[in-house]
Amino acid sequence: MIVLAIDIGGTKLAAGVVEPSGRILARAEVPTRAFEGLEPVLERIIGLGRALLARAELLGSQVVRVGVGCAGPVNRRRGLVLNPPNLPGWDRVPLAERLQAGLGLPIVLENDANAAALGEFRYGAGRGAGSLVYYTVSTGIGGGIVLDGRLWHGLADAAGEVGHMTVKPDGPVCGCGNRGCLEAMASGPSMVRLAKQALDAGRPSRLRAQSGFTAKELVQAAREGDALAREVWDEAVRCLGIGVAAVITILAPERIVVGGGVSRAGEFLLAPLREEVRRHVKLVPVQSVPILPAALGPDVGILGAAAVALDEG
């Protein structure tokens, strides 16, 4: 059984023809150009899908359905995309219906973080486990939960919002409206914002010479011993550890997998994160819950969407 997998992001649209083994037979990507609005982006998605279906036919492969991972929120049962912040104008878009009409195949829609979690579970760092919780730590912090081999969606498909648990009750206001969310403390933009606030208060730092510094540059400064950058980084890791520890205590998953841009810090992130988690988890055998880097890299969106489609088979 072969599937078409489509990953819809604010920056790029990626798609692939994928076997159940996870082998990608053909792939393609184009810029999203989200600023152009809904209809041009939908035309690009359908054009990308049709081109890959034609390539699959040339390879002698018959695609049976299409898996789609899209920035949330989504209503997967109704096939709706509900106004994601990085896709302007996408307000209650019947995406599954539109894509089915354009591609002539059944569509399975999923939140992109959930799709990534299932992709890592099937083909990446979660392979061989029965359960995992996936974190993507980047511009925001999202996640997905796989229990007994299946995605856990919860009420109104709202499960997995690991970035919006409170880790610092008196912390900054999050974009969701809550105060002290993990995302407000440990996402890339949040770390930059906290560092800039400290600079405005007169704290010395090499970052002062880089008015438009990024999270990547902040992490590098922390690695190299800049006191302010290291303080912000350590607090972000501490908050992430509190959040991961809470999830382990509640769900006792077999693995924690960390992806996203901030995770590229590697062991500079993961080693202190594991220590922080061990400090907080007392009732679960935490030494048996490895905290691993995501393994699928840039293919996570395609393989996640493929896993979603294959799970419907």
Phi, psi and omega in degrees: 000123182251142179232157169261130181243132181232128179246117184254113178236169181290338182258316182219157173249125180236146180212156179204156171261122193231136173276161177302334179289348185096359178287128180269114184280328180204148180211161177198157174210153178218158175296144179289317187052051186302333182297342179285346178099179190300304191297315177299323179293318178299320178299320179294318180298314182293320177298318178298315180297316180295321179298320180286328175296322177295320178294323178297321179296319178296329179279357181078021181252136179255118180280132185258334177199173184237127172260136183232123170255125184224145176307135182273177007281150175229155168251098189291326181294323180265356177071030184256145168254128192249070171061058175293143186297333182264009175231079184300137179089358180269072184255108181055050180279125177283070191298316181300317180296316181294318181288325178296319178295324183279332186249345177071026180223156175298141182246135173243115184259140178213149169305139187295326179291320176297317179299316179298320178300315181291324177298314177296325179295315184282319193236352188239230187291345179264003184300130180093349178271165175262341182205153174201162167239130183253134175244134167247116185248106186208232176300323171234188174232116179235182180188177177209151184239126174244119180238130181050039174083003182232146174297137175260117185263329180070185180297130177056032180058027188265358181291153175095003180280065185293338180284352186242027167272147181281122177246349179211092189305329179261019183281183182293158178288134179272162176300337180280348181105344177279168179249135174076026176295156175305318180299326180285349182248332192229000174286164180304306180298327180292319177297318178298316180299315180296322178294318180295324177297319178293321177297318178297333178277001175099007180292137177285146178186149174295341180293340182301330180279355182240080189302329180252039186294152181257171175299323179299318179291326176296315179298318179297319177297321178296318177302323186270007171097008176295124189296317181293313180300319181293324179296315178296317180297313182298322179292322177297315179295320178300314180294320177297320178298320178299316180294315180295320179298320179297318180295318178296319180296322182280315190256339184046055179288162179282335179211150167247131180238130184243121177234192181092168187301319182295332181293347178293351174293348175063226184293341174298332173268310193289323182297308178291331177297315179299318178298316180298317180297316180299328179294330189258338184267121183241335189254359177240141179291080190297335178294344179263007179245090180294142174252111193241152172286146174302148188249346190270349177054223184292349179274358188298323181293315180293312183291330175294314178296324177296316180299322177298315180294317182293329179292342178278351184283000000 
